[in-house]
Amino acid sequence: MIGIEVQHFLSRARDFLKGMEGLVREDIYLLNDEIAQFRHSPALLGVHSAISYCDALRTGMGRIILSSDDHGKAAGDLESLLQSQSSENRNGIGHLKKLLGMKSSVAYGREALRENEIEEIVKHAERFAKWAEAAGRIQRIEGW
């Protein structure tokens, strides 16, 4: 049963990540000026990819109830789970915290994101995804 839930979150995470990467590929920007107007979409997809990866990891590590009320707490929860399982590699948590800290400005901010902010979000999302994929395998999470 846990493996199915992990796969659900993991599928979303990978889907959001591919959507983000598709929107920021340089050739899409060059070939289709209409895509360039969707500046916030890749940023929000990057943030939500990280949230879904985090949920997949936490579910696979035994967290039965996940709250969507405060995603900021999710990073601390994941870090605690990794620590309790003696996982030495917690490097991805920094990327997750950075992304979660930017979520409100991406989703609800009054100002448009600058190009460098989008690039920063994409960088952190890709690095967190790479770390999460490895962490899921290292932890031998069911459904990963």
Backbone torsions as a table, in degrees:
resi	resn	phi	psi	omega
1	MET	NA	-42.7	179.8
2	ILE	-63.3	-39.2	179.7
3	GLY	-58.5	-36.0	178.5
4	ILE	-68.1	-42.6	178.0
5	GLU	-64.8	-41.7	177.6
6	VAL	-60.0	-45.7	179.9
7	GLN	-62.0	-35.8	177.5
8	HIS	-60.6	-51.5	-180.0
9	PHE	-67.2	-40.0	-178.8
10	LEU	-65.2	-40.1	177.6
11	SER	-61.9	-43.7	177.3
12	ARG	-62.8	-46.4	-178.1
13	ALA	-57.4	-47.2	-178.2
14	ARG	-68.0	-37.8	178.2
15	ASP	-63.2	-49.1	178.4
16	PHE	-60.0	-41.7	-179.0
17	LEU	-63.1	-45.7	179.1
18	LYS	-64.7	-37.5	176.4
19	GLY	-62.4	-44.1	178.2
20	MET	-60.4	-49.5	-177.6
21	GLU	-63.3	-36.5	178.2
22	GLY	-64.5	-36.9	-179.2
23	LEU	-76.7	-23.5	-177.3
24	VAL	-101.1	-3.0	177.8
25	ARG	-59.0	130.7	-175.6
26	GLU	-56.1	-38.6	-176.3
27	ASP	-67.1	-29.0	177.3
28	ILE	-69.0	-42.8	178.5
29	TYR	-61.1	-38.6	-177.6
30	LEU	-75.3	-34.7	-176.1
31	LEU	-86.9	-24.4	-173.2
32	ASN	-137.8	95.7	-178.4
33	ASP	-62.3	-23.6	179.6
34	GLU	-65.6	-33.4	178.7
35	ILE	-63.2	-36.9	-176.3
36	ALA	-60.0	-22.9	179.3
37	GLN	-74.5	-13.3	179.9
38	PHE	-93.8	64.3	-174.1
39	ARG	-71.0	-32.9	-174.9
40	HIS	-85.8	-19.8	-177.6
41	SER	-61.0	-50.2	180.0
42	PRO	-63.7	-35.5	179.6
43	ALA	-64.1	-46.3	-179.0
44	LEU	-67.9	-37.5	176.6
45	LEU	-63.7	-37.9	177.4
46	GLY	-63.2	-43.9	178.8
47	VAL	-63.7	-46.2	-178.0
48	HIS	-70.2	-28.3	173.3
49	SER	-61.6	-45.9	179.9
50	ALA	-63.1	-40.9	178.6
51	ILE	-61.4	-43.6	-179.8
52	SER	-68.4	-38.9	174.4
53	TYR	-60.5	-44.0	179.1
54	CYS	-60.3	-43.8	179.4
55	ASP	-64.9	-37.9	177.2
56	ALA	-63.1	-45.4	179.5
57	LEU	-64.1	-47.6	-177.5
58	ARG	-64.0	-40.5	177.9
59	THR	-63.3	-45.9	-179.2
60	GLY	-66.6	-20.9	179.9
61	MET	-98.0	11.0	170.9
62	GLY	106.1	0.8	178.1
63	ARG	-78.3	112.9	-174.6
64	ILE	-82.7	-39.7	-178.3
65	ILE	-109.6	124.6	177.1
66	LEU	-114.0	128.2	179.3
67	SER	-96.8	135.7	176.3
68	SER	-96.3	3.3	-177.5
69	ASP	-69.9	-40.2	-176.9
70	ASP	-139.2	94.3	-179.0
71	HIS	-67.1	-22.6	177.6
72	GLY	-59.0	-34.4	178.5
73	LYS	-72.1	-22.1	-178.1
74	ALA	-62.8	-37.3	179.8
75	ALA	-64.5	-44.3	177.7
76	GLY	-64.6	-38.3	178.9
77	ASP	-64.3	-44.9	178.5
78	LEU	-62.3	-42.2	179.2
79	GLU	-61.5	-41.3	177.5
80	SER	-64.3	-41.8	178.4
81	LEU	-62.2	-43.4	178.8
82	LEU	-64.1	-40.4	179.4
83	GLN	-65.6	-41.0	-179.2
84	SER	-67.4	-23.8	178.0
85	GLN	-99.0	16.3	176.7
86	SER	57.0	32.5	176.6
87	SER	-79.0	122.7	-177.4
88	GLU	-80.7	-28.9	-175.8
89	ASN	-91.7	98.0	177.2
90	ARG	-117.7	23.6	-176.0
91	ASN	-61.2	-30.6	-177.4
92	GLY	-69.1	-21.0	-177.5
93	ILE	-58.9	-37.2	178.8
94	GLY	-61.4	-41.1	177.5
95	HIS	-65.4	-42.1	179.3
96	LEU	-62.4	-45.8	179.9
97	LYS	-61.0	-40.8	178.6
98	LYS	-61.6	-46.3	-179.7
99	LEU	-64.3	-43.7	-179.9
100	LEU	-65.6	-32.7	177.6
101	GLY	-68.4	-21.6	-179.1
102	MET	-97.4	-7.1	-173.7
103	LYS	-57.0	-47.6	-177.1
104	SER	-64.2	-41.7	-180.0
105	SER	-67.8	-33.9	178.0
106	VAL	-68.8	-47.4	-173.5
107	ALA	-83.2	-33.8	-170.9
108	TYR	-126.6	-3.7	-176.0
109	GLY	-62.9	150.4	-178.5
110	ARG	-82.7	-19.9	-177.9
111	GLU	-104.2	148.4	176.8
112	ALA	-68.5	145.4	176.5
113	LEU	-70.3	141.1	174.4
114	ARG	-81.0	158.8	-178.5
115	GLU	-56.5	-41.5	-179.1
116	ASN	-67.3	-29.4	176.8
117	GLU	-69.7	-40.4	177.1
118	ILE	-63.5	-45.0	178.8
119	GLU	-60.4	-39.0	179.2
120	GLU	-65.3	-43.6	178.8
121	ILE	-62.9	-45.3	179.4
122	VAL	-59.6	-44.9	180.0
123	LYS	-60.1	-48.1	-179.2
124	HIS	-66.6	-38.4	179.4
125	ALA	-64.2	-43.5	179.8
126	GLU	-67.1	-40.4	179.7
127	ARG	-68.7	-39.5	178.2
128	PHE	-66.5	-41.2	179.2
129	ALA	-60.5	-44.6	178.8
130	LYS	-61.1	-44.3	178.7
131	TRP	-64.3	-45.6	-177.6
132	ALA	-62.9	-41.6	178.5
133	GLU	-59.4	-44.3	178.8
134	ALA	-67.6	-42.0	-179.1
135	ALA	-62.1	-40.8	178.8
136	GLY	-61.9	-39.5	178.4
137	ARG	-71.5	-44.6	-178.6
138	ILE	-62.3	-40.1	179.4
139	GLN	-76.4	-6.9	-178.4
140	ARG	55.0	48.3	-177.3
141	ILE	-73.7	129.8	179.8
142	GLU	-60.0	130.5	178.5
143	GLY	92.1	-6.8	-179.0
144	TRP	-75.4	NA	NA
